[in-house]
Amino acid sequence: MTLIPFNKPYLTGKETQYIADAVALGKISGDGSFTKKCHAFFEEKYGFKKALLTTSCTDALEMAAILAVIEPGDEVIMPSYTFVSSSNAFVLRGAVIRFVDSMPNHPNMDVTKIEALINNKTKAILPVHYAGHACDMDIIMALANKYNLIVIEDAAQAIDSYYKGKPLGSIGHMAAFSFHETKNIISGEGGMLTINDAKFIDRAEIIREKGTNRSQFFRGEVDKYSWVDIGSSFLPSEIIAAFLYAQIENLQDIQEKRLTLWNAYYNGLKEWADTNGYILPNTFEYATNNAHMFYIDCGSLEKRMQLIEHLKAKNILAVFHYLSLHSSPFYAAKHDGRELINADNYTNNLVRLPLYYELGLNEIDYIVNQITSINHTLSSH
Ligand SMILES: *Cc1c(COP(=O)(O)O)cnc(C)c1O
């Protein structure tokens, strides 16, 4: 078997044609026709009050932190088991991060542990929908209402996924999505901020345009544009938006294919996992599965290393991720010292299997066969 990579960016076919179209239109900076088409698609399909493309999910999170008026010493509550940008965006504004443990049976944050961390410095809660599986948003929104907090969904992995029928990214006050090449739909690097509380919309447009009211100027709402607030250059060029639009047009097909592959892994591995102490992804009734990721909880660091090595020897690249942020070199000394046992367990035990559009069911069969033969192989050493 030739090498099976962990990820392979999928081109649906029209990406380069749309980029050529954008070039031919003579406007390749931001907020041209392809950006508008992307915004309209997301707003109509998912009911976001406002969608704004950004150059990354990281940038969308940084915008959200500015919009939430995070000031030095303010506290933000989020899971420890997540990507660094979730917290870095807020630390850039001087925030103190209060990390929440994962659930014992899912990497998502344990919502029952949030309320004890809320105090008069708490400004925001950042639920991360791990693997595109929704956090229990009713509980989070109820806490936000009770204590007057802002909820920013890290929906980087959560495109086209739902919580009790509501699209993820449409529930919190704001949400951040990623179109990095490892996500379901991609633009190389790319992201989106969505806004569901209308009071943030005007300022979001200003922050995204270097602190100017240029968006209002182009709509003819003001007769000149000027520097009115802090901001940065958060908007992507039309070349990025053109690429993304080709992906959007194939969203349904991409999701169906990924789900087929995900189910093939699940069905192929279930019995082996149950009999050998490995745990497959747990799904909740309130959450849909957008097949962003297929992972296995190996139960121990040793078993995970064995599995990764075993697959590598068979030319299959499986990877682990997220060194829990509360014990990272940058944050360990700033963390409040609480033990986060489940986050540490996922840090040590979780492995992600290859999952991308062009992966064949025959390749999944091959991978499943290699995995289910691991115990036999190890014992024969
Ligand atoms: C991918 C990812 C990000 C960052 O996305 P970029 O577009 O690369 O900035 C943030 N949070 C989570 C949970 C992610 O998976």
The ligand as a MOL file (V3000), in Angstrom:
LIG
                    3D

  0  0  0     0  0            999 V3000
M  V30 BEGIN CTAB
M  V30 COUNTS 15 15 0 0 0
M  V30 BEGIN ATOM
M  V30 1 C -8.2050 24.7050 13.3960 0
M  V30 2 C -8.6080 25.2650 14.6980 0
M  V30 3 C -8.3690 26.6050 15.0470 0
M  V30 4 C -7.5490 27.5360 14.2160 0
M  V30 5 O -7.9430 27.7060 12.9200 0
M  V30 6 P -7.0400 28.5400 11.9120 0
M  V30 7 O -7.9690 28.8180 10.7710 0
M  V30 8 O -5.8790 27.6770 11.5410 0
M  V30 9 O -6.6070 29.7920 12.5900 0
M  V30 10 C -8.8830 27.0850 16.2550 0
M  V30 11 N -9.5800 26.2920 17.0820 0
M  V30 12 C -9.7860 24.9920 16.8000 0
M  V30 13 C -10.5730 24.1610 17.7610 0
M  V30 14 C -9.2980 24.4280 15.6080 0
M  V30 15 O -9.5210 23.1280 15.3480 0
M  V30 END ATOM
M  V30 BEGIN BOND
M  V30 1 1 1 2
M  V30 2 1 2 3
M  V30 3 2 2 14
M  V30 4 1 3 4
M  V30 5 2 3 10
M  V30 6 1 4 5
M  V30 7 1 5 6
M  V30 8 2 6 7
M  V30 9 1 6 8
M  V30 10 1 6 9
M  V30 11 1 10 11
M  V30 12 2 11 12
M  V30 13 1 12 13
M  V30 14 1 12 14
M  V30 15 1 14 15
M  V30 END BOND
M  V30 END CTAB
M  END
